[in-house]
Amino acid sequence: MWYFLFVVKWLKMEIKIYGSNSDTNALLERVNFAIDELGLNDFINAKITNDEALKNELNISKEPALIIEEESIEFKDMIFEGIVPEIEELKSMFVSIVWGGEWSSGGWCSSGSCGSCSSGC
């Protein structure tokens, strides 16, 4: 677990939400809530953007669109568009991206068989 915290400490991920409708604001609120619940505020920043160049670069056709960007490794990708997922789904996505595990309503689950959600040791 300390290894993951060490790795996460060096990441500075940015979530960009492309759009300008009410769903865009709702998605930003849910993303910020999920980030806060997981304690990732120091590592993940979320904001709304209407950058047309970004829209064209990632071929965004529906609003809102959630984009993850990690500058230190030159990574940028649209994760989804046209939907506002539930908070639990967003938590699961962030846990999967940051720690490589999954999230259930009971908390974080590691991947693998020993100590995972599906089985114990």
C-alpha contacts under 8 A as a table, 3 or more apart, distances in Angstrom:
res1	aa1	res2	aa2	distance
1	M	4	F	5.28
1	M	5	L	6.48
2	W	5	L	5.01
2	W	6	F	6.09
3	Y	6	F	5.06
3	Y	7	V	6.27
4	F	7	V	5.06
4	F	8	V	5.98
4	F	99	W	6.35
5	L	8	V	5.03
5	L	9	K	5.97
6	F	9	K	5.18
6	F	10	W	6.96
7	V	10	W	5.59
7	V	11	L	6.76
8	V	11	L	5.09
8	V	12	K	7.99
8	V	43	F	7.06
8	V	98	V	6.76
9	K	12	K	7.83
9	K	43	F	6.85
11	L	43	F	6.23
11	L	70	E	7.51
11	L	72	S	7.67
12	K	42	D	7.99
12	K	43	F	4.91
12	K	44	I	6.02
12	K	45	N	7.89
12	K	70	E	6.47
12	K	71	E	7.78
12	K	72	S	7.82
13	M	43	F	6.05
13	M	44	I	4.78
13	M	45	N	6.53
13	M	68	I	7.03
13	M	69	E	5.91
13	M	70	E	4.87
13	M	71	E	7.60
14	E	44	I	5.52
14	E	45	N	4.88
14	E	46	A	5.88
14	E	47	K	7.99
14	E	68	I	5.93
14	E	69	E	5.16
14	E	70	E	6.35
15	I	44	I	6.99
15	I	45	N	5.97
15	I	46	A	4.47
15	I	47	K	6.43
15	I	66	L	6.88
15	I	67	I	5.66
15	I	68	I	4.79
15	I	69	E	6.34
16	K	46	A	5.83
16	K	47	K	5.25
16	K	48	I	5.69
16	K	49	T	6.27
16	K	66	L	5.99
16	K	67	I	4.99
16	K	68	I	6.38
16	K	69	E	7.56
17	I	24	T	6.81
17	I	27	L	7.72
17	I	28	L	6.93
17	I	46	A	7.48
17	I	47	K	6.17
17	I	48	I	4.68
17	I	49	T	5.93
17	I	64	P	6.41
17	I	65	A	5.50
17	I	66	L	4.68
17	I	67	I	6.08
18	Y	24	T	7.21
18	Y	48	I	5.88
18	Y	49	T	4.96
18	Y	50	N	5.59
18	Y	51	D	7.56
18	Y	55	K	7.47
18	Y	63	E	6.63
18	Y	64	P	5.55
18	Y	65	A	5.06
18	Y	66	L	6.54
18	Y	67	I	7.56
19	G	24	T	5.53
19	G	48	I	7.05
19	G	49	T	6.61
19	G	50	N	5.88
19	G	63	E	5.14
19	G	64	P	4.92
19	G	65	A	6.80
20	S	24	T	5.95
20	S	25	N	7.79
20	S	50	N	7.14
20	S	63	E	7.57
20	S	64	P	7.62
21	N	24	T	5.32
21	N	25	N	7.02
21	N	63	E	7.41
21	N	64	P	7.54
22	S	25	N	5.32
22	S	26	A	6.32
23	D	26	A	4.90
23	D	27	L	6.00
23	D	63	E	7.61
23	D	64	P	6.32
23	D	83	I	7.94
23	D	84	V	6.74
24	T	27	L	5.21
24	T	28	L	6.30
24	T	48	I	7.54
24	T	63	E	6.95
24	T	64	P	4.98
24	T	65	A	7.94
25	N	28	L	5.08
25	N	29	E	6.27
25	N	48	I	7.94
26	A	29	E	5.16
26	A	30	R	6.31
26	A	84	V	7.33
27	L	30	R	5.11
27	L	31	V	6.01
27	L	64	P	7.52
27	L	84	V	5.51
27	L	85	P	7.61
28	L	31	V	5.10
28	L	32	N	6.08
28	L	46	A	7.06
28	L	47	K	6.97
28	L	48	I	7.20
29	E	32	N	5.24
29	E	33	F	6.13
30	R	33	F	5.01
30	R	34	A	6.11
30	R	86	E	7.50
30	R	87	I	5.77
30	R	90	L	7.81
31	V	34	A	5.15
31	V	35	I	6.13
31	V	46	A	7.30
31	V	87	I	7.24
31	V	90	L	6.67
32	N	35	I	5.10
32	N	36	D	6.08
32	N	46	A	6.75
33	F	36	D	5.11
33	F	37	E	6.08
33	F	87	I	7.50
34	A	37	E	5.07
34	A	38	L	6.22
34	A	87	I	5.96
34	A	88	E	7.60
34	A	90	L	6.36
34	A	91	K	5.41
35	I	38	L	5.30
35	I	39	G	6.16
35	I	40	L	5.20
35	I	41	N	5.94
35	I	44	I	7.15
35	I	91	K	7.33
35	I	94	F	7.79
36	D	39	G	5.04
36	D	40	L	6.15
36	D	41	N	5.81
37	E	40	L	7.84
38	L	91	K	7.20
39	G	42	D	7.75
40	L	43	F	5.36
40	L	44	I	5.91
41	N	44	I	5.51
41	N	45	N	6.78
42	D	45	N	7.76
50	N	55	K	7.83
51	D	54	L	5.37
51	D	55	K	6.38
52	E	55	K	4.89
52	E	56	N	6.16
53	A	56	N	5.18
53	A	57	E	6.01
54	L	57	E	4.99
54	L	58	L	6.16
55	K	58	L	5.52
55	K	59	N	5.82
55	K	60	I	5.10
55	K	61	S	7.94
56	N	59	N	4.94
56	N	60	I	6.55
58	L	77	D	6.97
58	L	78	M	6.44
60	I	63	E	7.88
60	I	65	A	7.02
60	I	78	M	7.87
60	I	81	E	7.25
61	S	81	E	7.65
62	K	65	A	6.68
62	K	81	E	5.60
62	K	82	G	4.83
63	E	81	E	6.03
63	E	82	G	4.88
63	E	83	I	7.67
64	P	81	E	5.61
64	P	82	G	5.23
64	P	83	I	6.65
64	P	84	V	7.58
65	A	78	M	6.86
65	A	79	I	7.54
65	A	80	F	5.69
65	A	81	E	3.93
65	A	82	G	6.19
65	A	83	I	7.67
66	L	78	M	5.81
66	L	79	I	5.67
66	L	80	F	5.59
66	L	81	E	6.31
67	I	76	K	7.05
67	I	77	D	5.58
67	I	78	M	4.22
67	I	79	I	5.72
67	I	80	F	7.55
68	I	75	F	7.87
68	I	76	K	5.70
68	I	77	D	5.59
68	I	78	M	6.41
68	I	79	I	6.97
69	E	74	E	7.72
69	E	75	F	5.59
69	E	76	K	4.30
69	E	77	D	6.64
70	E	73	I	5.98
70	E	74	E	6.01
70	E	75	F	5.08
70	E	76	K	6.41
71	E	74	E	4.64
71	E	75	F	6.19
71	E	76	K	7.87
72	S	75	F	7.83
78	M	81	E	7.56
80	F	83	I	7.29
85	P	89	E	6.11
85	P	90	L	6.57
86	E	89	E	5.33
86	E	90	L	6.51
87	I	90	L	5.05
87	I	91	K	6.17
88	E	91	K	5.02
88	E	92	S	6.18
88	E	103	W	7.54
88	E	104	S	7.33
88	E	105	S	6.93
89	E	92	S	5.08
89	E	93	M	6.23
90	L	93	M	5.01
90	L	94	F	6.24
91	K	94	F	5.19
91	K	95	V	6.11
91	K	103	W	6.36
92	S	95	V	5.21
92	S	96	S	6.05
92	S	102	E	5.32
92	S	103	W	4.30
92	S	104	S	7.02
93	M	96	S	5.14
93	M	97	I	6.17
93	M	102	E	7.48
93	M	103	W	7.84
94	F	97	I	5.08
94	F	98	V	5.94
95	V	98	V	5.25
95	V	99	W	5.41
95	V	100	G	6.52
95	V	101	G	5.95
95	V	102	E	5.74
95	V	103	W	6.34
95	V	108	W	7.30
96	S	99	W	5.63
96	S	100	G	4.35
96	S	101	G	4.78
96	S	102	E	5.25
96	S	103	W	7.67
97	I	100	G	5.75
97	I	101	G	7.96
100	G	110	S	7.31
100	G	111	S	6.81
101	G	108	W	7.15
101	G	109	C	5.61
101	G	110	S	4.50
101	G	111	S	4.87
102	E	108	W	6.06
102	E	109	C	5.15
102	E	110	S	6.49
102	E	111	S	7.16
103	W	106	G	7.71
103	W	107	G	5.68
103	W	108	W	4.68
103	W	109	C	5.80
104	S	107	G	5.32
104	S	108	W	6.46
104	S	109	C	7.23
109	C	115	G	7.98
109	C	116	S	5.46
109	C	117	C	5.38
110	S	115	G	6.91
110	S	116	S	5.00
110	S	117	C	7.17
111	S	116	S	5.95
112	G	115	G	7.55
112	G	116	S	6.03
113	S	116	S	5.49
113	S	118	S	7.20
113	S	119	S	6.14
113	S	120	G	7.30
113	S	121	C	7.97
114	C	119	S	6.50
114	C	120	G	5.46
114	C	121	C	5.09
115	G	119	S	6.25
115	G	120	G	4.65
115	G	121	C	5.99
116	S	119	S	5.59
116	S	120	G	6.39
117	C	120	G	7.54
